[in-house]
Amino acid sequence: MQAMEFALRQLVDRVRAAAAAQTPLRIRGGGTKDFHGLALRGEVLDTRAFTGIVGYEPSELVVTARAGTPLSELEAVLAEKGQCLPFEPPHFGPGATVGGMVAAGLSGPARASVGAVRDYLLGVVLLNGRAELLTFGGQVMKNVAGYDVSRLMAGAWGTLGLLTEVSLKVLPVAPAEATLRFECSQADALRRLHAWGGLPLPLNASCWVEDAGVGTLFVRLRGAVAAVDAACRSMGGTRLDNATVAPDWQACREQTLPWFSARQAQPGQALWRLSLPATAPVLALPEGASPLIEWHGALRWVQAPLAQGDALRQAARAVGGSAALFMADGAEQSSVAGPLDLESSALAQIHARLKHSFDPAGIFNPGRMAPQW
């Protein structure tokens, strides 16, 4: 405990000194998501010394952990009790931390069915730009009167402050699981997913990908044994062995499937993330671009050069969605718009005011989400 108190004091002292000198700080845990965002500037403020699970109540489905706790350690503790983080946060490499998971706000294949990181975030302890420790939320779902500030930190990429502790809701591992495979075109896959979405089926995750010209749809079911078995009979397809297909779902989460790896052999290709209504049709994409589709049609990954970014954004907006650069070579990434879509002046003002309120000196991760802060 004394070691953690000392580690926390060091963090507070670093932030206080940086605010006084207006020295930019780059908040960093395991650094597994350094590829995302506009810039990585400032002195590194490493959170990994502030680690450990503070409290875990399996019967209450609540866990509290310090921000530097390895994500793999938290997941292992939950697994011992038959519980999990249902939103399947990607690690993107060894060393991912709990704080980085919340700051990035990224979710895995099950997100469309179970919710996102912010939906399971009960409370946070935050070190703001004045070196003040602030507590938001708590350890139950209904504990907030007014705006839930803790959820604001999910996906803020550390630009609003340094997370020191997070409390999360967890869930039991589903009693049954099955993966079905269908060979079908992209249009047919979307049609099937749209139809299934209106039925009482235990849908959990889906992935459509084209390999060597053959389109394949994978659908994962999770829930009660009777519900999963009934869905397998009614939906058709080929039921795959769970042990065999589990690594593939993990590879989908971690973006190590061959579809993602192919980008490494194509210089100049960037990875774009298209967030769309689940009912959006097949998009008119640049020639040769075949997407990988997740979240029952709501998330579509596209590999295309940066020069085709405007075309992708227009295609996404035409169906009520958005397109954002997710990964590119470092030198190229810094030349395009950041993770925030600030085309709306009103939205830009809201973000600027939030940033100034939490970080008046602008010391936390400057330029990570927007060029101006």
N, C-alpha and C positions, 0 to 999 in steps of 0.2 A: 504493500500500500504506500509506504514511504517513497518507493521508487516512482510510483505513478504520480504522487503529489509533486515530486521534484520535476518529473517530465512535464507536468502541466504548468508549473511555475516557469519553466524554461520557455514554453510556448507563449505564455502571457508576456514574459519579458521581451521576447523577440518581437512580438507584435507591437508592444508599447514603444520600443526603440525604433522600429520601422516607421510607425506613425509619426513620431517626433521628428525623424529625419526625412520623412516622406520617401523612404526607400521601398521600392516595389518588392513584394514577396511572391514567390511561386510555390503555392501549396502543393505538396506531393506526398502520396502514399507509396504504393508500389510502382507508380509510373506506367501502368499497363495501358492507360488510355491517353498517353501523351500525344498520340497521333491525331487526336480530334481537337479542333478549335483553331483559332487564327494564329496565336503566338504563345510561346512559352518564355516569358520574360521575368526577371527578378531573381533575387537570392532564394535558393531552395529552402523551404521550410518543411522539413521531413516530419511526418506525423507518426511514423512506425514505432517510436519509443513509447508512445501513449497507447498501450494495448491491453487487451483482456476483456472478458465477459463480466460485466458488473453484476448482472442479475438475470436469472432465467427461471420462469415459472411455467413449466410444461402444461400444467392443468389450466393456466390462465391464457396460454398461447401468446406469451409476451416474452421478449428477450431484449436486454439492454447491453450494448457493447461500446467500448471506446473506439474512436474513429480509426486508430491504427491497427486494430485487430485484423489479422488475415481473414479474408472472406472464406477461404477453405476451412479454417479452424472453426468458424461459426457454423458453417454448413455441416461439418462433422459432428459437432455437439448436438445440433438439431436432429441429425440422422439417428443418433443413438437413442433418441426418444420417439422415433418414428414420425418426425416432423420436418418441415422444410420451408424455404422461402419460395412460395408458389410462383412468383413472377420470374424465376430462373435468371437471376442477374448474370450477364456474361463477365468472365474474368479477363479475357484477352491476354492471358499470360500468367505465369506464376507471380505471386506477390500482391495480387489485388487485395484491397482493404475494404472494410465496411464503410469507412468515410468516403472513399472513392466511389463505391457503389451508389451511395446516396447522392453525392455531388454530381455524378454523371447522369443519374436518372435513367439508365438504360435497362431494358427488360428483354427477356428471352422469348422463345417460341410461344409460350403459354400466355403472353401478355393480353391478347385480344379476348381471351376467355376468363382470366382470373383477375386482371387489373395490372397496374403499373407499380413501380417502386413507391411512388408517393401515396398510393392507396393503402399501403401497409405501414407507413411511417406515422408513428403515434406521437413522438416527441423528439426534440433535439436539445443539446446544450451547445451553444454557439459562442465563439470568441469573435466579437465584432472589431471594427477598425479602430475603436477607442480602447482596445484591450480590456473590454468588459465581458464577463461571462454571463450570458443570457440563457434562460431556460424557457422553451416554448413547448406546449403540449404536455404530455405525460405518458401514462402507461395504459390508458383505456381509450376506446374509440370516441366516446362522447365526453370530451373534457375541455372543449374550446368554445368560448363565447366570443363571437366576432370572427375575424380572419384567422385562418389556421396558418400561422407563419412557418411552422415546422415543414409543411409540405412545399412551401416556397423554396426551400433549400434543395429539393430534389430536382436535379437538372440545372442548378445554378453554376455548376463547375467551379465552386469555390470563390466566385466573384463577390459574394455578399458577406463572406466571413469564413472562419475556420471551424468546422464541425469538430467537437471533442467527444460527444457521446450521442448515440442514437438509440431510440427505443422502437422496436418493430413488432408488428403482429405477425405470427407464424401460423401455419396450418398443418394438420395431420397429412401424412402421405396418403394419397388415394388408395383405397383397398384393391382396386383393379385398374389395369391399363392394357390397351391394345393399340397397335398401329396397323392401318389398312393402306394398301398400295393400289393405285389405279393408273393405268397408262392412258393418257388423254391429252388433248391440246390445251393450251392456256385458256381459250374461251370456254371449253367444256369444263375445265377445272373450276373456273370462276362461277359458272352456272351451277355446278354441283354444290359448291360451298355456299352460294347464296340460298339455294333451296334448303340445305341442311340447317342453315342458320335460323330458319323459321320453324324448325321442329324441335321437340324436347329431347335432344340428343346430348350425350356427355362429351361434346367437342372440347378439346383442350388445346390442340396445336395443329398447324397444317404447314406444308411446304410443297410448292410446285417448282420444278426445275427441269430444264431441257438438257439432256445429255446425249451427244452424238445425234441430234435431230429428233430424239424421242422424248416427249413430254411425260413426266411422271408426277403424280400427286400423292403425297403422303399425308395421312390424317391420323392424329393421335387422339385416342379417347381415354378419359380418366373419370372414375366415379365408382359407384356401387357395382358389385359384380354382376348383378342381374341387369343393370342398365347398360353396362359395357357389352355384355354378351348379346343382349337384344339389339343393340345398335349395329354390332358386327353382322348379325343376320339380316337386318333390314337395309344396310347401306351397300352391301356387296363388297367387291374388291378382294384382294388377297391379304389374309391376315399374316403378319410377320412375327417372327419370334422376338419377344421382348428383349432378351439378352443380346440378340444379334443386332437389333436396331437401336438400342440405347446409345451406343457410341456415335451413331449418325445424328441423333437429336442433339447430343452434346456438341458435335462438330458444327451443327447448324447454329447453335447458340454462340459458339466461340469463333464462328466464321472461318473454320478450317476445312469446310467441304471443298471438293475439287473446283466447284464453280467459283468460289472466292479465291482459291489459290491460283487459278488460271490468270488472274490479273498480274501476278508477278512476272509472267512471261510476256507481258504486253506493255512495254514502256509507254508512258503517256496516258494510260487508262486510270481514271479516278473512280472511286466507289461512291455512288449517289444513293441517297435514301429518300424514297418517295412515300409520303404519308397521305393516304387517300381514303375516301369513304369505302367501306368494304364492298359496296355494290358497284363501284366504278368498273367500267368495261375494260377490255384490252386497250392499252394506250398505243398511240402512234409514236414509236420510239425511233431513235436514229438507226440507220441501216446496220444490221448485224448485232444489235443489242437485244439479247433475250434475257428478260428479268428472272430473278429468283423471288418468288412470292411467298410471303408469310402472313400470319395474322388473319387468315381467312379472306385474303384479298386486300387488306388495309395497309400492308407494308410491302413495298416492292423495291428490291435492290436492283440497281442498274449500273453496269460498267460502261463508262463513256468518257471521252476526253473532256477537259475543262471547257474547251471551246463550245461544247454542246450543252453547257449548263443552262443557258437561256431557253433553249428549245425544251429541255426537260422541265424547267419551271413552268413554262407556258402550257405544256401538256398536262401537268399536274393541276394547275389552276383551272384549266378548262373543265375539270370534273370535280372541282371543289376541294382540291388538296394542295399540297406543297411539296417542293423538292429541295433538298439541302445536300451540300457536299459532306460526305462522311469521312472519307479518307483519300489522301493524295500525297504525292511526294512533298516533303516539308517546304521546299522552296516554292512550289506551286501553290500549296494550300494557303499561304499567307497573302496571295494576290487576289483572293476572291472573298465574297461575303461570308461572314461568320455564321455560327449556329443560330443566332437570333435573326428572325425575319422582322426587320425594323422599317419596312416600307411605310407603315402607318406612323405618322408623326405623333399621334396620341399614344400609341404603344411605346414609341421611343421615349417619350416624356415619362411614362410610368416607370420604365426600366431605369431611366436616369435618376429619377427621384428615389427609387428603392436603393440603387447603388449608393447614392449620396447619404441616405439615412443610415445604412449599415456600415458603410466604408467611406466616410467623408474625405479621407486623405487619398483615396484611390490606390491603396497599397496591395490589395488582394488580386492576384492573377490578372494584371492589367492587359487588355487586348485579347484575352482568351475568347470572349464571346462577341465582342464588337470592337472595331478599331478605336473608338473614342474612349472606351473604358473597359 
